[in-house]
Amino acid sequence: MISVAIDAMGGDFGCEPIINGVVDALQERKFNAFLVGDEAQIKSFIPQDQGFEKYITYVAASEVFEMKEGATDALKRKESSIFKAVDLVKDGTCKAVVSAGHSGATMSLATLRIGRLKGILRPAIATLMPNSIGGRTLVLDVGAYVDCKPENLFQFAIMGEAYAKEIMGLNAPRIGLLSNGEEDSKGNEVTKETFHMLKKMQNFIGNVEGNQIFDGSVDVVVCDGFIGNIMLKSSEGVASAIGKLIKNETKKSPIAIAGSILMKRVFKIIKKSTDYDEYGGAPLLGVKECVIISHGKSTPKAVKNAIFQALKFADSKINSAIESEISSNEQK
Amino acid sequence: MISVAIDAMGGDFGCEPIINGVVDALQERKFNAFLVGDEAQIKSFIPQDQGFEKYITYVAASEVFEMKEGATDALKRKESSIFKAVDLVKDGTCKAVVSAGHSGATMSLATLRIGRLKGILRPAIATLMPNSIGGRTLVLDVGAYVDCKPENLFQFAIMGEAYAKEIMGLNAPRIGLLSNGEEDSKGNEVTKETFHMLKKMQNFIGNVEGNQIFDGSVDVVVCDGFIGNIMLKSSEGVASAIGKLIKNETKKSPIAIAGSILMKRVFKIIKKSTDYDEYGGAPLLGVKECVIISHGKSTPKAVKNAIFQALKFADSKINSAIESEISSNEQK
């Protein structure tokens, strides 16, 4: 059975939504949950005498690494729940860690304590974006590192391809480089150089534009963490603005309100298909074990799905696939 | 009366939508339209004996600069409609030029033939994005130049502020720097340095995230052309994906179809408020006269609104405002 370390304290709303998510996950699948934090607090949210306890191990951590702290301090905070959760993976107790805490701290600790895969220069945060044909597009990096070099972006492509094959089950994922135009000549200095490196990948389809992330014409989109973050936040902003405009305009007319009631099911489906909670977290690719970074505002559903992602990742061959691709490219 | 040069041939669909847009514009406002291209073709789309002719001057151009050509060749193509249209501004015949042709060519010609404003290192394309509170957010640069230096981004902020004051009528426009987080410490190498330069601007509100473009919390957003293009295309992609998902899900149920009929007015308003045609073109800021770059697929409505933008720009003091701000900053 796979053991997953869970930072029970790091989220914006304390341990309640995290533990509720863990309980929901245990109701659907069996795994060993290592819950790191204040045992008394954590226990108060676990239904007693329902058989959950045998899957749970409590690991005491007296401190919480707060959102306002600088990621570089994470290494010194040895009593924090995130430090202890990551170290359960480092020492081999667990195969994966899930944290809704400070994402910079999680990244630093994962990189420095668990370590990078052989040959990987920089890990990347990968996220799944919903597209208009009902599928998902993997985008990386969405925030681990700004100011990437072409070698970094090239490695992101290799890691993204491995994820698409091993986790998403795609045979020949289409890899695209995010740019300001589809033509080969488009790009900035960094992406132009990256383009030439990516040409040797069989599944590279060339430069892709921002809209292609959402139209199903590409499976893996590569960019640096600065651009990935801006793209991600802008997309969320557009979706939220459209939602608000529809709501505000509907409120003005009884006819439109009636219409919106009849369309309720449609809006529910749209909400579900664009819902972050459906996947619950973003894997940090390029480190030696599975690290899932969840949103500070994660709901129990998001936590549950982040744990399911961790189980799938820990059960896959993605990391050996990444290492072998990186090493075969080094030999070229 | 203001004279506007219009590249009648450069759009994706030939001169018909362009000329229809010119005629629609002339029906609402009076200006001198200099139509550059094939006179016989252009004339065939102008209703005769309705008084339009007295506002129209035909300027012959035997060639069209095609979308597939490289922007750097634009200077050599002296018989092309875009070259001749830009030169009508250069020689003082017209106060503004509108083109739905090759945007790279328009930029090159504007920069090299009309020239940059005193002190401006690089012009920028500015675009208005709709936000959820029914207003517009100005974003620049959205594609003129990739790989910007901090000095360029600083100047974009000055140009954006001038546009917001002189054209949008805002007294104290809030200027933001597009970044991967709101905190002062966030950013990549270029934006971190830009941040320090922008701090001396009174209306600078700091780093802004992608979603803020769409929530009305900032008036002018500064970024380089690579990122601006990706943000723009991603946003369009999300809006289009949501539209498609709603349409596809609605089709599956008669109840939802009935609902969508009742909500028709709401969807129409949303479409209108997110409609590119409503402003019709993006001004190239930082050149000595007014240059409006329109989409190759511009409808007559987009062309009409691009012309109205040109009239407003040509009638404003924006360029002297930019020059005086740039010069006062140089003295600091």
Boltz contact constraints between the chains, C-beta under 6 A:
constraints:
  - contact:
      token1: [A, 132]
      token2: [B, 241]
      max_distance: 6.0
  - contact:
      token1: [A, 132]
      token2: [B, 244]
      max_distance: 6.0
  - contact:
      token1: [A, 146]
      token2: [B, 188]
      max_distance: 6.0
  - contact:
      token1: [A, 147]
      token2: [B, 188]
      max_distance: 6.0
  - contact:
      token1: [A, 147]
      token2: [B, 189]
      max_distance: 6.0
  - contact:
      token1: [A, 180]
      token2: [B, 226]
      max_distance: 6.0
  - contact:
      token1: [A, 180]
      token2: [B, 229]
      max_distance: 6.0
  - contact:
      token1: [A, 188]
      token2: [B, 146]
      max_distance: 6.0
  - contact:
      token1: [A, 188]
      token2: [B, 147]
      max_distance: 6.0
  - contact:
      token1: [A, 188]
      token2: [B, 226]
      max_distance: 6.0
  - contact:
      token1: [A, 189]
      token2: [B, 147]
      max_distance: 6.0
  - contact:
      token1: [A, 209]
      token2: [B, 233]
      max_distance: 6.0
  - contact:
      token1: [A, 210]
      token2: [B, 230]
      max_distance: 6.0
  - contact:
      token1: [A, 210]
      token2: [B, 233]
      max_distance: 6.0
  - contact:
      token1: [A, 210]
      token2: [B, 234]
      max_distance: 6.0
  - contact:
      token1: [A, 210]
      token2: [B, 237]
      max_distance: 6.0
  - contact:
      token1: [A, 211]
      token2: [B, 233]
      max_distance: 6.0
  - contact:
      token1: [A, 211]
      token2: [B, 236]
      max_distance: 6.0
  - contact:
      token1: [A, 211]
      token2: [B, 237]
      max_distance: 6.0
  - contact:
      token1: [A, 214]
      token2: [B, 237]
      max_distance: 6.0
  - contact:
      token1: [A, 214]
      token2: [B, 238]
      max_distance: 6.0
  - contact:
      token1: [A, 214]
      token2: [B, 241]
      max_distance: 6.0
  - contact:
      token1: [A, 226]
      token2: [B, 180]
      max_distance: 6.0
  - contact:
      token1: [A, 226]
      token2: [B, 188]
      max_distance: 6.0
  - contact:
      token1: [A, 227]
      token2: [B, 227]
      max_distance: 6.0
  - contact:
      token1: [A, 229]
      token2: [B, 180]
      max_distance: 6.0
  - contact:
      token1: [A, 230]
      token2: [B, 210]
      max_distance: 6.0
  - contact:
      token1: [A, 230]
      token2: [B, 231]
      max_distance: 6.0
  - contact:
      token1: [A, 231]
      token2: [B, 230]
      max_distance: 6.0
  - contact:
      token1: [A, 231]
      token2: [B, 234]
      max_distance: 6.0
  - contact:
      token1: [A, 233]
      token2: [B, 209]
      max_distance: 6.0
  - contact:
      token1: [A, 233]
      token2: [B, 210]
      max_distance: 6.0
  - contact:
      token1: [A, 233]
      token2: [B, 211]
      max_distance: 6.0
  - contact:
      token1: [A, 234]
      token2: [B, 210]
      max_distance: 6.0
  - contact:
      token1: [A, 234]
      token2: [B, 231]
      max_distance: 6.0
  - contact:
      token1: [A, 234]
      token2: [B, 234]
      max_distance: 6.0
  - contact:
      token1: [A, 234]
      token2: [B, 235]
      max_distance: 6.0
  - contact:
      token1: [A, 235]
      token2: [B, 234]
      max_distance: 6.0
  - contact:
      token1: [A, 235]
      token2: [B, 238]
      max_distance: 6.0
  - contact:
      token1: [A, 236]
      token2: [B, 211]
      max_distance: 6.0
  - contact:
      token1: [A, 237]
      token2: [B, 210]
      max_distance: 6.0
  - contact:
      token1: [A, 237]
      token2: [B, 211]
      max_distance: 6.0
  - contact:
      token1: [A, 237]
      token2: [B, 214]
      max_distance: 6.0
  - contact:
      token1: [A, 238]
      token2: [B, 214]
      max_distance: 6.0
  - contact:
      token1: [A, 238]
      token2: [B, 235]
      max_distance: 6.0
  - contact:
      token1: [A, 238]
      token2: [B, 238]
      max_distance: 6.0
  - contact:
      token1: [A, 238]
      token2: [B, 239]
      max_distance: 6.0
  - contact:
      token1: [A, 239]
      token2: [B, 238]
      max_distance: 6.0
  - contact:
      token1: [A, 241]
      token2: [B, 132]
      max_distance: 6.0
  - contact:
      token1: [A, 241]
      token2: [B, 214]
      max_distance: 6.0
  - contact:
      token1: [A, 242]
      token2: [B, 242]
      max_distance: 6.0
  - contact:
      token1: [A, 244]
      token2: [B, 132]
      max_distance: 6.0
  - contact:
      token1: [A, 245]
      token2: [B, 270]
      max_distance: 6.0
  - contact:
      token1: [A, 249]
      token2: [B, 266]
      max_distance: 6.0
  - contact:
      token1: [A, 249]
      token2: [B, 269]
      max_distance: 6.0
  - contact:
      token1: [A, 250]
      token2: [B, 266]
      max_distance: 6.0
  - contact:
      token1: [A, 255]
      token2: [B, 262]
      max_distance: 6.0
  - contact:
      token1: [A, 256]
      token2: [B, 263]
      max_distance: 6.0
  - contact:
      token1: [A, 256]
      token2: [B, 266]
      max_distance: 6.0
  - contact:
      token1: [A, 258]
      token2: [B, 262]
      max_distance: 6.0
  - contact:
      token1: [A, 259]
      token2: [B, 259]
      max_distance: 6.0
  - contact:
      token1: [A, 259]
      token2: [B, 262]
      max_distance: 6.0
  - contact:
      token1: [A, 259]
      token2: [B, 263]
      max_distance: 6.0
  - contact:
      token1: [A, 262]
      token2: [B, 255]
      max_distance: 6.0
  - contact:
      token1: [A, 262]
      token2: [B, 258]
      max_distance: 6.0
  - contact:
      token1: [A, 262]
      token2: [B, 259]
      max_distance: 6.0
  - contact:
      token1: [A, 263]
      token2: [B, 256]
      max_distance: 6.0
  - contact:
      token1: [A, 263]
      token2: [B, 259]
      max_distance: 6.0
  - contact:
      token1: [A, 266]
      token2: [B, 249]
      max_distance: 6.0
  - contact:
      token1: [A, 266]
      token2: [B, 250]
      max_distance: 6.0
  - contact:
      token1: [A, 266]
      token2: [B, 256]
      max_distance: 6.0
  - contact:
      token1: [A, 269]
      token2: [B, 249]
      max_distance: 6.0
  - contact:
      token1: [A, 270]
      token2: [B, 245]
      max_distance: 6.0
